[in-house]
Amino acid sequence: MSSEGAFLRHRLPGDVTPVDLERLLWGVVVLALAADIVTTFVGLRIGLSESNPAARGAIEGHGLAGMLALKAFAVGVGLICRLLLEHKYRPIVPAGLAVPWLAATVLNVYAISSAL
């Protein structure tokens, strides 16, 4: 049995390349980040409290600018770590940022709807 000429290809469904996927996921990051910030501040306005201690400290100390700085720091860390990965694995970085922010948004919306 010969493995000459055999190779593994990483293909996504529908001819989506890892670059396309990463681009799409960075768009999701932007939307998730904005949604998390908006729903957080809506919740704070109606009397809810921030449960994340780092975000709570940033908001209490610096308001919206503190929250934006915290999010920018997270994105910056992701961008630096992205450089350490092979191209085909780079979509994991925006996915790792978007998923928790989307989850936070869902929880925020639930808390807001429960409080109203």
C-alpha positions in Angstrom: 0.0 0.0 0.0 1.4 3.4 -1.0 0.6 6.8 0.4 2.4 8.5 -2.4 0.3 11.5 -3.6 -2.1 11.2 -0.7 -2.9 14.3 1.2 -5.5 15.7 3.5 -7.6 18.6 2.4 -9.6 20.8 4.8 -12.7 21.8 2.8 -15.7 23.4 4.2 -19.2 22.8 2.8 -20.1 24.9 -0.2 -16.5 25.7 -1.2 -16.2 28.1 1.8 -12.5 28.7 2.4 -11.1 29.2 5.9 -10.4 32.8 4.9 -14.1 33.3 3.9 -15.2 31.7 7.2 -12.8 33.9 9.2 -14.1 37.0 7.4 -17.7 36.0 8.2 -16.9 35.3 11.8 -15.2 38.7 12.3 -18.5 40.2 11.1 -20.3 38.2 13.7 -17.8 39.4 16.3 -18.6 43.0 15.5 -22.4 42.4 15.8 -22.0 40.3 19.0 -19.8 42.9 20.6 -22.3 45.7 19.7 -25.2 43.7 20.9 -23.5 42.8 24.2 -22.7 46.4 24.9 -26.1 47.7 24.0 -28.0 45.1 26.0 -25.6 45.6 28.9 -26.3 49.3 29.1 -30.0 48.9 28.5 -30.0 46.5 31.5 -28.1 48.8 33.6 -30.5 51.7 32.8 -33.5 49.6 34.0 -31.7 48.7 37.3 -30.0 45.4 36.5 -26.4 44.9 37.5 -23.4 43.6 35.6 -22.4 40.1 36.7 -18.9 40.0 35.2 -16.5 41.6 37.7 -14.1 42.8 35.1 -16.8 44.5 33.1 -18.4 45.8 36.2 -15.2 47.5 37.3 -14.6 48.9 33.9 -18.1 50.3 33.7 -18.1 51.7 37.2 -14.7 53.3 36.7 -15.0 54.6 33.2 -18.6 54.0 31.9 -18.9 53.2 28.2 -15.3 54.1 27.5 -14.2 51.4 30.1 -16.4 48.8 28.4 -15.1 49.7 25.0 -11.5 49.5 26.2 -12.2 46.1 27.8 -13.7 44.8 24.5 -10.8 46.3 22.5 -8.3 44.5 24.8 -10.1 41.2 24.2 -10.1 41.7 20.4 -6.4 42.8 20.5 -5.5 39.6 22.4 -7.4 37.6 19.8 -5.6 39.3 16.9 -2.2 38.7 18.5 -3.0 35.0 19.2 -4.4 34.7 15.6 -0.9 35.3 14.3 0.3 32.2 16.1 -2.1 29.9 14.3 -1.9 28.3 10.9 -4.2 29.9 8.4 -6.7 27.1 8.4 -7.2 27.4 12.2 -7.5 31.1 12.4 -11.4 31.2 12.3 -11.3 29.8 15.8 -10.2 33.2 17.1 -13.3 35.2 16.0 -15.5 32.2 17.0 -14.0 32.2 20.4 -14.8 35.9 20.8 -18.2 35.9 19.2 -19.7 32.9 21.1 -19.4 34.3 24.6 -20.6 37.7 23.5 -23.6 36.2 21.8 -24.4 34.1 24.9 -24.1 37.3 27.0 -26.4 39.1 24.7 -29.0 36.3 25.0 -28.7 36.3 28.8 -29.0 40.1 28.8 -32.1 40.1 26.6 -33.7 37.4 28.9 -32.8 39.5 32.0 -34.2 42.6 30.5 -37.4 41.0 29.3 -37.9 39.4 32.8 -37.4 42.8 34.5 -39.9 44.6 32.4 
